[in-house]
């Protein structure tokens, strides 16, 4: 059966094309999930860095008080 318009062509796509479209959608969805995870990890790394700096500052204050 021949498709007459681009819309009709979508109705008659071979299974391989449909599977490829699903794969592209899943891949982009996975990419957005990975980007969100990466942003969260970067935020956590920045928080850890700030905490490390606070601890180092507090330790230096303590050592000055003791001496």
C-alpha positions as CSV (number, residue, x, y, z in Angstrom):
1,X,0.0,0.0,0.0
2,X,1.5,3.3,-1.1
3,X,1.4,6.3,1.2
4,X,0.0,9.5,-0.3
5,X,1.2,12.1,2.3
6,X,3.9,12.3,5.0
7,X,1.3,11.7,7.6
8,X,0.1,8.5,5.9
9,X,3.8,7.5,5.4
10,X,4.1,7.4,9.2
11,X,1.2,5.0,9.4
12,X,3.0,2.6,7.0
13,X,6.5,2.7,8.4
14,X,8.3,-0.6,8.5
15,X,8.9,-2.0,12.0
16,X,12.6,-1.3,11.7
17,X,11.9,2.5,11.3
18,X,9.5,2.4,14.2
19,X,12.0,0.6,16.4
20,X,14.7,3.1,15.4
21,X,12.4,6.0,16.3
22,X,11.7,4.3,19.7
23,X,15.5,3.9,20.2
24,X,16.1,7.6,19.5
25,X,13.4,8.6,21.9
26,X,14.7,6.3,24.6
27,X,18.3,7.5,24.0
28,X,17.4,11.1,24.3
29,X,15.4,10.3,27.4
30,X,18.4,8.5,28.9
31,X,20.6,11.4,28.0
32,X,18.3,13.9,29.8
33,X,18.3,11.6,32.9
34,X,22.1,11.3,32.7
35,X,22.4,15.1,32.4
36,X,20.2,15.5,35.5
37,X,22.3,13.0,37.4
38,X,25.5,14.7,36.3
39,X,24.2,18.1,37.5
40,X,23.3,16.7,40.8
41,X,26.7,15.1,41.2
42,X,28.4,18.4,40.3
43,X,26.3,20.2,42.9
44,X,27.3,17.5,45.5
45,X,31.0,17.9,44.6
46,X,30.7,21.7,45.0
47,X,29.0,21.2,48.4
48,X,31.7,18.8,49.5
49,X,34.4,21.4,48.4
50,X,32.7,24.1,50.4
51,X,32.5,21.8,53.5
52,X,36.1,20.9,53.1
53,X,37.1,24.5,53.0
54,X,35.0,25.3,56.1
55,X,36.7,22.4,57.9
56,X,40.1,23.5,56.9
57,X,39.3,27.1,58.0
58,X,38.0,25.9,61.4
59,X,41.0,23.7,61.9
60,X,43.4,26.6,61.2
61,X,41.4,28.7,63.6
62,X,41.7,26.0,66.3
63,X,45.4,25.6,65.8
64,X,45.9,29.4,66.1
65,X,43.9,29.4,69.4
66,X,46.0,26.5,70.8
67,X,49.3,28.2,70.1
